[in-house]
């Protein structure tokens, strides 16, 4: 079964927002957790606002991190309940962090 680019883009944004909220909140941590390229992580974080997910970088550049300030119409609880399915669709396998 083929997965649309729209769905994978949507799921990737949800997954990264969820991981940020769980403490995997820097680009290097997201790269390590998912094995995705730095540019993909950065582009996905920047695109979260299209879904009304309020993600902001806080702190100094070297010591800062991202945080989710609001989910808009998205249910973070639903993401948590479906995290393994989302990872499977995206091909990111199981979480190494236990989330």
Secondary structure as GFF3:
##gff-version 3
##sequence-region A 1 99
A	DSSP	alpha_helix	5	21	.	.	.	ID=ss1
A	DSSP	alpha_helix	27	34	.	.	.	ID=ss2
A	DSSP	alpha_helix	38	47	.	.	.	ID=ss3
A	DSSP	three_ten_helix	48	51	.	.	.	ID=ss4
A	DSSP	beta_strand	54	58	.	.	.	ID=ss5
A	DSSP	beta_strand	65	70	.	.	.	ID=ss6
A	DSSP	alpha_helix	76	81	.	.	.	ID=ss7
A	DSSP	alpha_helix	83	90	.	.	.	ID=ss8
###
